[in-house]
């Protein structure tokens, strides 16, 4: 039986963009022994107001841009548009989260089972959204941009739209946000194991994540808290 790792993130979070390398490393190291369940947390639900308020006395959007670029320079495996958050300020991360939540419900029916180690369609589109914003400076809060980024991966945009309009995508996303609050998550990204007993938040090194997963494999009984 595989170990379940629930991964909460906000697609507009620079730390989640950086942490994708950790997610990839988990998949490479453990293969089918670990199942990553992607969920969303609302950090940039009202992105423009959040940045304007938090950075009002520190340069506003330009100040936040400098902060993000400072983080990016520490991690050579990521590329970030030097004008990020200045030229394009998505109104909310809820839009891309909703699109991805719709995909998450459709993915089993869409035949997206893949070989071990290969990215699923959901993973590919999620990464395309993150890259679209951070690398290419695109407004991924917009539906048309989301659809354009998703189409190359064979996503049926009409099916995604139907899931949005019939409410099922909203239901899934609402459940994500509610569970994040129930777990009292501090933000994005957060790895959750052992039914919420273990929460690894922020810029966590791969070895720490690996140790927690291996402890779960050693003692998979969810009624017993891990000491790792």
C-alpha positions in Angstrom: 0.0 0.0 0.0 1.4 3.4 -1.0 1.9 6.3 1.4 -0.4 9.2 0.8 1.2 12.7 0.8 -1.3 15.5 0.5 0.4 18.6 -1.0 -1.3 22.0 -0.4 -0.1 25.0 -2.4 -1.2 28.2 -4.1 -0.2 28.5 -7.7 0.8 32.1 -7.3 3.2 31.4 -4.4 6.9 31.7 -5.2 7.8 29.1 -2.5 5.5 26.6 -4.1 7.2 27.3 -7.5 10.5 26.6 -5.9 9.2 23.5 -4.1 8.1 21.7 -7.2 11.7 20.3 -7.3 10.9 18.6 -4.0 7.7 17.1 -5.3 9.6 15.8 -8.4 12.3 14.3 -6.1 9.6 12.5 -4.1 8.2 10.9 -7.2 11.6 10.0 -8.4 12.7 8.5 -5.1 9.6 6.6 -4.2 7.7 5.9 -7.5 4.5 4.1 -6.9 5.2 3.7 -3.2 4.0 7.3 -2.7 0.8 8.8 -3.9 0.8 12.7 -4.1 -2.7 14.2 -3.7 -2.7 17.8 -4.9 -4.9 20.3 -3.0 -5.1 24.0 -2.9 -4.8 26.7 -0.2 -6.0 30.3 -0.6 -2.9 32.5 0.0 -3.5 34.8 -3.0 -7.3 34.6 -3.0 -7.4 38.4 -3.3 -3.9 38.9 -4.6 -4.0 42.6 -5.5 -5.4 43.7 -2.2 -3.0 41.4 -0.3 0.1 42.8 -2.0 -1.1 46.4 -1.8 -1.8 46.1 1.9 1.2 44.0 2.9 3.7 46.0 0.9 2.1 49.5 1.2 5.1 50.8 3.1 7.7 48.8 1.3 7.3 49.8 -2.4 4.0 48.1 -3.2 4.1 45.7 -6.2 7.7 46.8 -7.0 8.7 46.0 -3.5 7.1 42.6 -3.6 8.7 42.0 -7.0 12.1 42.6 -5.4 11.2 40.2 -2.6 10.2 37.5 -5.0 13.3 38.0 -7.2 15.5 37.8 -4.0 14.0 34.4 -3.3 14.4 33.2 -6.9 18.1 34.1 -6.9 18.7 31.7 -4.1 17.4 28.8 -6.2 19.2 28.4 -9.6 16.8 25.6 -10.7 14.0 28.2 -11.2 13.7 31.1 -13.7 11.5 34.1 -12.9 10.5 36.9 -15.1 12.2 40.1 -13.7 8.9 42.0 -14.0 6.8 39.4 -12.2 4.0 41.0 -10.2 4.6 44.3 -11.8 3.5 43.9 -15.4 0.9 41.3 -14.6 -1.0 41.0 -11.3 -3.6 38.2 -11.4 -6.7 39.2 -9.4 -6.8 35.8 -7.7 -5.4 32.3 -7.5 -8.9 31.0 -7.1 -9.4 31.0 -10.9 -6.5 28.6 -11.8 -7.3 26.6 -8.7 -10.9 26.2 -9.9 -9.7 25.1 -13.3 -7.3 22.5 -11.7 -10.0 21.3 -9.3 -12.3 20.7 -12.3 -9.5 18.7 -13.9 -8.9 16.7 -10.8 -12.4 15.4 -10.9 -12.3 14.7 -14.6 -8.8 13.1 -14.7 -9.8 9.5 -13.9 -12.5 9.6 -16.7 -10.0 11.3 -19.0 -7.7 8.2 -19.0 -4.8 10.0 -17.5 -3.2 7.0 -15.8 0.5 7.2 -16.5 3.6 5.2 -16.0 5.5 5.6 -12.8 7.5 8.8 -12.7 5.7 10.4 -15.7 3.6 13.5 -14.9 -0.1 13.2 -15.0 -2.1 15.6 -17.1 -3.1 17.5 -13.9 0.5 17.8 -12.9 1.5 19.0 -16.3 -1.1 21.7 -16.5 -0.4 22.8 -12.9 3.2 23.2 -13.8 2.3 25.0 -17.0 0.2 27.5 -14.9 3.1 28.1 -12.5 5.6 28.6 -15.3 3.2 30.7 -17.3 3.1 33.2 -14.4 6.6 33.1 -12.9 8.6 32.5 -16.1 6.5 34.1 -18.8 4.7 36.8 -16.9 1.3 35.8 -18.0 -2.0 36.5 -16.1 -3.0 33.0 -15.2 -6.0 34.4 -13.3 -7.7 34.7 -16.7 -9.8 31.8 -18.0 -8.5 32.3 -21.6 -4.9 32.1 -20.5 -5.7 29.0 -18.4 -7.4 27.3 -21.4 -4.5 28.3 -23.8 -1.9 26.8 -21.4 -3.9 23.6 -20.8 -4.8 22.8 -24.5 -1.4 21.4 -25.5 -1.8 18.6 -22.9 -5.1 17.4 -24.5 -7.4 18.9 -21.9 -11.0 19.1 -23.0 -11.8 22.7 -22.2 -15.5 22.1 -22.6 -15.5 19.4 -20.0 -13.6 21.7 -17.6 -16.1 24.5 -18.3 -19.0 22.2 -17.6 -17.5 21.1 -14.3 -17.2 24.8 -13.4 -20.7 25.7 -14.5 -22.4 22.8 -12.9 -20.8 23.5 -9.5 -18.7 20.4 -9.1 -15.4 22.2 -9.5 -16.5 24.8 -6.9 -17.4 22.0 -4.5 -14.0 20.4 -4.8 -12.1 23.7 -4.4 -14.3 24.7 -1.4 -13.5 21.3 0.2 -9.8 22.0 -0.3 -10.0 25.4 1.3 -12.1 24.1 4.2 -9.8 21.2 4.9 -6.8 23.6 4.9 -8.5 25.7 7.5 -9.4 22.6 9.5 -5.8 21.5 9.5 -4.8 25.0 10.5 -2.2 25.1 7.7 0.2 28.0 7.9 0.4 28.6 4.1 1.9 27.4 0.9 3.4 25.0 0.3 2.6 22.4 2.9 3.1 18.6 2.8 0.6 16.7 5.0 1.1 13.1 6.1 -0.4 10.7 8.5 -4.0 12.1 8.2 -2.8 15.5 9.3 -0.6 14.6 12.1 2.6 15.7 10.2 2.6 19.0 8.5 5.8 20.2 6.7 5.4 23.9 5.8 7.5 26.2 3.7 11.1 25.8 2.4 11.6 22.2 3.7 14.6 20.3 2.5 14.0 17.0 0.6 15.8 14.9 3.2 13.4 16.0 5.9 10.4 15.1 3.7 12.1 11.8 2.8 12.7 10.9 6.4 9.0 11.5 7.3 7.8 9.4 4.3 10.2 6.5 5.2 8.9 6.6 8.8 5.4 6.3 7.5 6.5 3.3 5.4 8.1 1.7 8.4 5.0 2.2 10.5 1.9 2.8 8.3 -0.6 2.4 11.1 -2.4 5.8 11.1 -3.5 5.3 14.7 0.0 5.7 15.8 1.7 9.1 15.5 5.1 9.1 13.9 8.1 10.3 15.9 10.0 11.5 12.9 
